[in-house]
């Protein structure tokens, strides 16, 4: 992967879509990746409006959506065995590890996964 790529956690995408200027600046010129988990979380939100749905779809069209594969499964299993992390978060972390790019997240819970390269965003 190039040196200017990030795997985006769902919360960061929501900040971005809400107009967060800091996230916009961080991602300027970067290649955004999202896990299929983030894609499902964003599109499956209960009560989503048609306008928001279109905005999310437009954003996802600009990203590389990464589906699960055997290597991501191996990373996910390892994370689940070593840390108390929910399965969706384990898959997202495993995806970042597979891609060998930082996970851009606002969730401090990822910090306990010491083998994960995270870029922690705090408002």
Contact map, one row per residue, 1 for C-alpha under 8 A:
111010000000000000000000000000000000000000000000000000000000000000000000000000000000000000000000001110000000000000000000000
111110000000000000000000000000000000000000000000000000000000000000000000000000000000000000000000000000000000000000000000000
111110000000000000000000000000000000000000000000000000000000000000000000000000000000000000000000000010000000000000000000000
011111000000000000000000000011100000000000000000000000000000000000000000000000000000000000000000000000000000000000000000000
111111100000000000000000000001111000000000000000000000000000000000000000000000000000000000000000000011000000000000000000000
000111110000000000000000000001111000000000000000000000000000000000000000000000000000000000000000000011110000000000000000000
000011111000000000000000000000011110000000000000000000000000000000000000000000000000000000000011000011110000000000000000000
000001111101100000000000000000011110000000000000000000000000000000000000000000000000000000000000000000111000000000000000000
000000111111100000000000000000000100010000000000000000000000000000000000000000000000000000010000000000111100000000000000000
000000011111110000000000000000000000010011000000000000000000000000000000000000000000000000000000000000001000000000000000000
000000001111111000000000000000000000000000000000000000000000000000000000000000000000000000000000000000001110000000000000000
000000011111111100000010000000000000000000000000000000000000000000000000000000000000000000000000000000011100000000000000100
000000011111111110000000000000000000000000000000000000000000000000000000000000000000000000000000000000000000000000000000000
000000000111111111000000000000000000000000000000000000000000000000000000000000000000000000000000000000000000000000000000000
000000000011111111110010000000000000000000000000000000000000000000000000000000000000000000000000000000000000000000000000000
000000000001111111111011000000000000000000000000000000000000000000000000000000000000000000000000000000000000000000000000000
000000000000111111110000000000000000000000000000000000110000000000000000000000000000000000000000000000000000000000000000000
000000000000011111110000000000000000000000000000000000000000000000000000000000000000000000000000000000000000000000000000000
000000000000001111111001000000000000000000000000000000000000000000000000000000000000000000000000000000000000000000000000000
000000000000001111111111000000000000000000000000000000000000000000000000000000000000000000000000000000000000000000000000000
000000000000000100111111100000000000000000000000000000000000000000000000000000000000000000000000000000000000000000000000000
000000000000000000011111110000000000000000000000000000000000000000000000000000000000000000000000000000000000000000000000000
000000000001001100011111111000000000000000000000000000000000000000000000000000000000000000000000000000000000000000000000000
000000000000000100111111111100000000000000000000000000000000000000000000000000000000000000000000000000000000000000000000000
000000000000000000001111111100000000000000000000000000000000000000000000000000000000000000000000000000000000000000000000000
000000000000000000000111111101000000000000000000000000000000000000000000000000000000000000000000000000000000000000000000000
000000000000000000000011111111110000000000000000000000000000000000000000000000000000000000000000000000000000000000000000000
000000000000000000000001111111000000000000000000000000000000000000000000000000000000000000000000000000000000000000000000000
000100000000000000000000001111100000000000000000000000000000000000000000000000000000000000000000000000000000000000000000000
000111000000000000000000011111110000000000000000000000000000000000000000000000000000000000000000000000000000000000000000000
000111000000000000000000001011111000000000000000000000000000001000000000000000000000000000000000000000000000000000000000000
000011110000000000000000001001111100000000000000000000000000011100000000000000000000000000000000000000000000000000000000000
000011110000000000000000000000111110000000000000000000000000001111000000000000000000000000000000000000000000000000000000000
000000111000000000000000000000011111111000000000000000000000001111000000000000000000000000000000000000000000000000000000000
000000110000000000000000000000001111111000000000000000000000000011100000000000000000000000110010000000000000000000000000000
000000000000000000000000000000000111111100000000000000000000000011110000000000000000000000000000000000000000000000000000000
000000000000000000000000000000000111111110000000000000000000000000000000000000000000000100110000000000000000000000000000000
000000001100000000000000000000000111111111000000000000000000000000000000000000000000000000010000000000000000000000000000000
000000000000000000000000000000000111111111100000000000000001000010000000000000000000000000000000000000000000000000000000000
000000000000000000000000000000000001111111110000000000000000000000000000000000000000000000000000000000000000000000000000000
000000000100000000000000000000000000111111111000000000000000000000000000000000000000000000000000000000000000000000000000000
000000000100000000000000000000000000011111111000000000010000000000000000000000000000000000000000000000000000000000000000000
000000000000000000000000000000000000001111111001000010011000000000000000000000000000000000000000000000000000000000000000000
000000000000000000000000000000000000000111111101000000000000000000000000000000000000000000000000000000000000000000000000000
000000000000000000000000000000000000000011111111000000000000000000000000000000000000000000000000000000000000000000000000000
000000000000000000000000000000000000000000011111000000000000000000000000000000000000000000000000000000000000000000000000000
000000000000000000000000000000000000000000001111100000000000000000000000000000000000000000000000000000000000000000000000000
000000000000000000000000000000000000000000111111110110000000000000000000000000000000000000000000000000000000000000000000000
000000000000000000000000000000000000000000000011111110000000000000000000000000000000000000000000000000000000000000000000000
000000000000000000000000000000000000000000000001111111000000000000000000000000000000000000000000000000000000000000000000000
000000000000000000000000000000000000000000000000111111100000000000000000000000000000000000000000000000000000000000000000000
000000000000000000000000000000000000000000000001111111110000000000000000000000000000000000000000000000000000000000000000000
000000000000000000000000000000000000000000100001111111111000000000000000000000000000000000000000000000000000000000000000000
000000000000000000000000000000000000000000000000011111111100000000000000000000000000000000000000000000000000000000000000000
000000000000000010000000000000000000000000000000001111111110000000000000000000000000000000000000000000000000000000000000000
000000000000000010000000000000000000000001100000000111111111000000000000000000000000000000000000000000000000000000000000000
000000000000000000000000000000000000000000100000000011111111100000000000000000000000000000000000000000000000000000000000000
000000000000000000000000000000000000000000000000000001111111110000000000000000000000000000000000000000000000000000000000000
000000000000000000000000000000000000000000000000000000111111111000000000000000000000000000000000000000000000000000000000000
000000000000000000000000000000000000001000000000000000011111111110000000000000000000000000000000000000000000000000000000000
000000000000000000000000000000000000000000000000000000001111111100000000000000000000000000000000000000000000000000000000000
000000000000000000000000000000010000000000000000000000000111111100000000000000000000000000000000000000000000000000000000000
000000000000000000000000000000111100000000000000000000000011111110000000000000000000000000000000000000000000000000000000000
000000000000000000000000000000011100000000000000000000000001111111000000000000000000000000000000000000000000000000000000000
000000000000000000000000000000001111001000000000000000000001001111100000000000000000000000000000000000000000000000000000000
000000000000000000000000000000001111000000000000000000000000000111110000000000000000000000000010000000000000000000000000000
000000000000000000000000000000000011000000000000000000000000000011111000000000000000000000000000000000000000000000000000000
000000000000000000000000000000000001000000000000000000000000000001111101100000000000000000000010000000000000000000000000000
000000000000000000000000000000000000000000000000000000000000000000111111100000000000000000000000000000000000000000000000000
000000000000000000000000000000000000000000000000000000000000000000011111110000000000000000000000000000000000000000000000000
000000000000000000000000000000000000000000000000000000000000000000001111111000000000000000000000010000000000000000000000000
000000000000000000000000000000000000000000000000000000000000000000011111111100000000000000100110110000000000000000000000000
000000000000000000000000000000000000000000000000000000000000000000011111111110000000000000100100000000000000000000000000000
000000000000000000000000000000000000000000000000000000000000000000000111111111000000000000000100000000000000000000000000000
000000000000000000000000000000000000000000000000000000000000000000000011111111100000000000101110110000000000000000000000000
000000000000000000000000000000000000000000000000000000000000000000000001111111110000001001101100000000000000000000000000000
000000000000000000000000000000000000000000000000000000000000000000000000111111111000000001000000000000000000000000000000000
000000000000000000000000000000000000000000000000000000000000000000000000011111111100000000000000000000000000000000000000000
000000000000000000000000000000000000000000000000000000000000000000000000001111111110100001000100000000000000000010000000000
000000000000000000000000000000000000000000000000000000000000000000000000000111111111111001000000000000000000000000000000000
000000000000000000000000000000000000000000000000000000000000000000000000000011111111000000000000000000000000000000000000000
000000000000000000000000000000000000000000000000000000000000000000000000000001111111000000000000000000000000000000000000000
000000000000000000000000000000000000000000000000000000000000000000000000000000111111100000000000000000000000000110000000000
000000000000000000000000000000000000000000000000000000000000000000000000000000011111110000000000000000000000000000000000000
000000000000000000000000000000000000000000000000000000000000000000000000000000110011111011000000000000000000100000000000000
000000000000000000000000000000000000000000000000000000000000000000000000000000010001111111000000000000000000000000000000000
000000000000000000000000000000000000000000000000000000000000000000000000000100010000111111100000000000000000000000000000000
000000000000000000000000000000000000100000000000000000000000000000000000000000000000011111110000000000000000000000000000000
000000000000000000000000000000000000000000000000000000000000000000000000000000000000111111111000000000000000010000000000000
000000000000000000000000000000000000000000000000000000000000000000000000000110110000111111111100000000000000000000000000000
000000000000000000000000000000000010100000000000000000000000000000000001101100000000001111111110000000000000000000000000000
000000001000000000000000000000000010110000000000000000000000000000000000000000000000000111111111000000000000000000000000000
000000000000000000000000000000000000000000000000000000000000000000000000001100000000000011111111100000100000010000010000000
000000000000000000000000000000000000000000000000000000000000000000000001111100100000000001111111110000000000000000000000000
000000100000000000000000000000000010000000000000000000000000000001010001001000000000000000111111111000000000000000000000000
000000100000000000000000000000000000000000000000000000000000000000000000000000000000000000011111111111100000000000011000000
000000000000000000000000000000000000000000000000000000000000000000000001001000000000000000001111111110000000000000011000000
000000000000000000000000000000000000000000000000000000000000000000000011001000000000000000000111111100000000000000000000000
100000000000000000000000000000000000000000000000000000000000000000000000000000000000000000000011111110000000000000000000000
100000000000000000000000000000000000000000000000000000000000000000000000000000000000000000000001111111000000000000000000000
101011100000000000000000000000000000000000000000000000000000000000000000000000000000000000000001101111100000000000001000000
000011100000000000000000000000000000000000000000000000000000000000000000000000000000000000000001000111110000000000011110000
000001111000000000000000000000000000000000000000000000000000000000000000000000000000000000001001000011111000000000011110000
000001111001000000000000000000000000000000000000000000000000000000000000000000000000000000000000000001111100000000000111100
000000011111000000000000000000000000000000000000000000000000000000000000000000000000000000000000000000111111000000000111100
000000001011000000000000000000000000000000000000000000000000000000000000000000000000000000000000000000011111000000000001110
000000000010000000000000000000000000000000000000000000000000000000000000000000000000000000000000000000001111110000000001100
000000000000000000000000000000000000000000000000000000000000000000000000000000000000000000000000000000001111111000000001000
000000000000000000000000000000000000000000000000000000000000000000000000000000000000100000000000000000000011111100000000000
000000000000000000000000000000000000000000000000000000000000000000000000000000000000000010001000000000000011111110010100000
000000000000000000000000000000000000000000000000000000000000000000000000000000000000000000000000000000000001111111010100000
000000000000000000000000000000000000000000000000000000000000000000000000000000000010000000000000000000000000111111000000000
000000000000000000000000000000000000000000000000000000000000000000000000000000100010000000000000000000000000011111110000000
000000000000000000000000000000000000000000000000000000000000000000000000000000000000000000000000000000000000001111111000000
000000000000000000000000000000000000000000000000000000000000000000000000000000000000000000000000000000000000000011111000000
000000000000000000000000000000000000000000000000000000000000000000000000000000000000000000001001100001100000011011111100000
000000000000000000000000000000000000000000000000000000000000000000000000000000000000000000000001100011100000000001111110000
000000000000000000000000000000000000000000000000000000000000000000000000000000000000000000000000000001111000011000011111000
000000000000000000000000000000000000000000000000000000000000000000000000000000000000000000000000000001111000000000001111100
000000000000000000000000000000000000000000000000000000000000000000000000000000000000000000000000000000011111000000000111110
000000000001000000000000000000000000000000000000000000000000000000000000000000000000000000000000000000011110000000000011111
000000000000000000000000000000000000000000000000000000000000000000000000000000000000000000000000000000000100000000000001111
000000000000000000000000000000000000000000000000000000000000000000000000000000000000000000000000000000000000000000000000111
